[in-house]
Amino acid sequence: MNESKVIFKTEGNIEWIIFNRPEKLNSLTRENLLQISQHLKEISEDENVRVVIFTGSGERAFSAGMYVHEFNHLSPQEAYKLISELKEVCELIRTIPQPVIMAVNGYCIGGATEMCMAADIRIAAKNAVFSMPEINLGIPSVLDSVLLQQHVGLSLAKEMLLIGEPVNVERMNQFGFLNAVVEQSELRETALEYAEKLISKPFFTIKQQKELFETWQNSSLDYAIQDSVNKFALAFTTKIPQERLDDFLSKKK
């Protein structure tokens, strides 16, 4: 039996999604995208899953993005379908109620970088390298590359997308793209530390906050503020704020 190229593993309240093709730098096929999309849809309905962590097998790569052979001899219609499948993965990473952590070990290329941009928390090993090389294949960088200038600044974003050369962790993080940079041996432990902090927060409130991030990114200022007001009020339809306040005030006595 062939070993799965994407591993889905549950540890308590944490769901691990592990790219598992180390001999090809954990590159992804279209079949892998469909598997990941389906799995994210399933766990989005499972409140026992509180955090999702993506990482790669081995020490060389998080993921080299789409397996380059997937682009070979595509018609425009097939190209549209392929990029739509990757678009769905990125959208699910952004919009599922669970926080999504990327634990980046080694090379993070193309579509894998786009997934990182869609995530909530990004942790990288010191040897991680980020690249958006699509320009070298005559393909524009799309999808969550829209967010790249917010993460790394316009100048570096244009350099990455127009030249397509690799960027090391230090340059990639000059505007705070990453939440933490650690030794590769510490990557899993650090990801778990972030996960435990997130698990300690109310799941309903985490869901609300993720929804607000999407509103803030995609709406006018007036609408974004009004939606924030509405969600603030909605929080008080649950017992969560009062329970948390009671706990906080009891410790002040």
C-alpha positions in Angstrom: 0.0 0.0 0.0 1.3 3.4 -0.9 2.0 5.8 1.9 -0.4 8.7 2.0 1.1 11.9 0.5 -0.9 14.0 3.0 -1.3 12.8 6.5 -4.2 13.8 8.7 -3.5 13.1 12.4 -5.6 14.0 15.4 -3.8 14.7 18.8 -6.4 15.7 21.4 -8.0 18.9 20.2 -5.3 19.5 17.5 -5.5 18.4 13.9 -2.2 17.9 12.1 -2.1 18.2 8.3 1.3 16.9 7.2 2.6 17.2 3.6 4.2 13.8 3.1 6.2 13.7 -0.1 9.7 14.5 1.2 11.4 13.0 -1.9 9.7 15.7 -4.0 10.0 18.5 -1.3 6.5 17.7 -0.2 5.0 19.1 -3.5 1.3 18.8 -3.9 -0.9 17.3 -6.6 -4.4 18.2 -7.5 -5.6 15.1 -5.7 -3.9 16.4 -2.6 -5.7 19.7 -2.8 -9.0 18.0 -3.0 -8.1 15.8 0.0 -7.1 18.8 2.0 -10.2 20.8 1.0 -12.5 17.9 2.0 -10.8 17.4 5.3 -10.9 21.1 6.2 -14.6 21.1 5.4 -15.2 18.2 7.7 -13.2 19.5 10.6 -14.8 22.9 10.3 -18.0 21.2 11.6 -16.2 19.5 14.5 -15.9 21.6 17.6 -13.6 18.9 19.2 -11.0 20.2 16.8 -9.8 23.5 18.2 -6.6 24.2 16.2 -5.2 23.0 12.9 -1.4 22.8 12.3 0.1 22.3 8.9 3.7 21.1 8.5 5.9 19.1 6.2 7.6 15.7 6.5 11.4 15.7 6.8 13.8 18.6 7.4 14.2 20.0 3.9 10.8 21.3 3.0 7.5 22.5 4.3 6.2 22.2 0.7 7.4 23.1 -2.7 3.8 24.1 -3.6 2.2 22.5 -6.6 4.0 19.7 -8.3 5.3 21.4 -11.5 4.1 18.5 -13.7 0.5 19.6 -12.8 1.0 22.7 -15.0 2.2 20.7 -18.0 0.0 21.1 -21.2 -2.9 22.8 -19.3 -5.7 24.3 -21.4 -7.0 27.7 -20.1 -10.1 25.8 -18.8 -8.0 23.3 -17.0 -5.7 26.0 -15.6 -8.8 27.8 -14.3 -10.0 24.6 -12.6 -6.6 23.9 -11.0 -6.2 27.4 -9.6 -9.8 27.3 -8.3 -8.9 24.1 -6.3 -6.0 25.9 -4.7 -8.2 28.9 -4.1 -10.6 26.8 -2.2 -7.9 25.5 0.1 -6.7 29.0 0.9 -10.2 30.2 1.5 -10.9 27.3 3.9 -7.7 28.0 5.8 -8.8 31.7 6.2 -12.4 31.0 7.1 -12.7 27.8 9.0 -13.6 28.6 12.7 -10.4 26.9 14.0 -7.2 28.9 14.1 -4.7 27.6 11.6 -1.0 27.4 12.4 1.7 26.9 9.8 4.9 25.2 11.1 7.3 25.9 8.2 10.3 23.6 8.1 12.6 24.4 5.1 11.5 25.4 1.6 8.0 27.0 1.3 7.3 27.7 -2.3 4.5 29.0 -4.5 1.1 27.7 -3.4 2.6 26.7 0.0 3.5 30.3 0.6 0.0 31.3 -0.4 -1.4 28.9 2.2 0.9 30.5 4.8 -0.4 33.9 3.9 -4.0 32.6 4.5 -3.1 31.2 7.9 -3.6 32.8 11.3 -0.2 31.9 12.9 3.1 31.4 11.1 6.1 29.8 12.8 9.3 29.1 10.8 12.5 27.2 11.3 15.6 29.4 10.9 16.5 27.5 7.7 13.1 28.2 6.1 13.2 29.8 2.6 10.1 31.4 1.0 9.7 31.8 -2.8 7.1 32.8 -5.3 8.7 31.6 -8.5 5.6 31.4 -10.8 7.0 34.3 -12.9 9.8 32.0 -14.1 7.2 29.7 -15.6 5.3 32.5 -17.3 2.5 32.4 -14.7 1.4 35.3 -12.4 1.3 34.8 -8.7 -2.4 35.0 -7.6 -4.8 34.1 -4.8 -3.5 35.1 -1.3 -0.5 36.8 -3.0 -2.9 39.7 -2.8 -2.0 39.8 0.9 1.8 39.7 0.4 2.4 43.4 0.4 0.6 43.7 3.7 2.8 41.0 5.2 6.2 42.0 3.8 5.9 45.5 2.4 5.3 46.6 -1.2 8.9 46.6 -2.3 9.8 43.1 -1.2 6.4 41.8 -2.5 7.1 43.2 -5.9 10.6 41.8 -5.9 9.3 38.3 -4.9 6.5 38.3 -7.5 8.4 40.0 -10.4 11.8 38.3 -10.0 10.8 35.1 -8.2 14.0 34.5 -6.2 14.1 32.8 -2.8 13.9 35.0 0.3 15.4 33.9 3.7 13.6 34.1 7.0 15.2 37.3 8.1 14.1 39.3 5.0 10.7 37.7 5.0 10.1 38.7 8.6 11.3 42.3 8.5 7.7 43.5 8.8 6.5 40.7 11.1 5.3 38.0 8.6 6.2 35.3 11.1 5.0 35.0 14.7 8.1 33.1 15.7 11.4 32.0 14.2 13.0 29.0 16.0 15.5 26.2 15.6 14.1 23.4 13.5 14.3 21.1 16.6 12.0 23.5 18.4 9.4 23.9 15.6 6.9 21.3 16.8 7.1 22.3 20.4 6.6 26.0 19.5 3.6 25.2 17.3 2.1 23.2 20.2 2.7 26.1 22.6 0.7 28.4 20.4 -1.9 25.8 19.9 -2.4 25.4 23.7 -2.8 29.1 24.1 -5.5 29.2 21.4 -7.3 26.1 22.9 -7.5 28.0 26.2 -9.7 30.7 24.6 -13.4 30.4 24.0 -14.1 28.6 20.7 -17.1 30.7 19.9 -15.1 33.9 20.4 -12.2 32.6 18.3 -14.8 31.9 15.5 -16.2 35.4 15.9 -12.7 37.0 15.7 -11.8 35.0 12.6 -15.0 36.1 10.9 -14.2 39.7 11.8 -10.7 39.5 10.2 -12.5 38.5 6.9 -14.9 41.4 7.3 -12.1 43.8 7.9 -10.2 42.6 4.9 -13.1 42.7 2.5 -15.4 45.5 3.5 -15.6 49.3 3.8 -14.6 50.9 7.1 -18.2 51.7 8.1 -19.4 48.2 7.4 -16.5 46.6 9.2 -17.0 48.7 12.3 -20.8 48.0 12.3 -20.2 44.3 12.0 -17.8 44.5 14.9 -20.5 46.2 17.0 -23.0 43.5 16.0 -20.6 40.7 16.9 -19.8 42.3 20.3 -23.5 42.3 21.1 -23.8 38.7 19.8 -21.2 37.5 22.2 -23.5 38.4 25.1 -26.2 36.0 23.8 -23.9 33.3 25.2 -22.8 32.8 28.8 -19.1 33.0 27.9 -18.4 36.7 28.7 -20.1 36.5 32.1 -18.3 33.3 33.0 -15.0 34.8 32.0 -15.7 38.0 33.9 -16.8 36.1 37.0 -13.6 34.1 36.9 -11.5 37.3 36.4 -13.2 39.2 39.2 -13.0 36.3 41.6 -9.2 36.4 41.3 -9.1 40.1 42.1 -10.7 39.6 45.5 
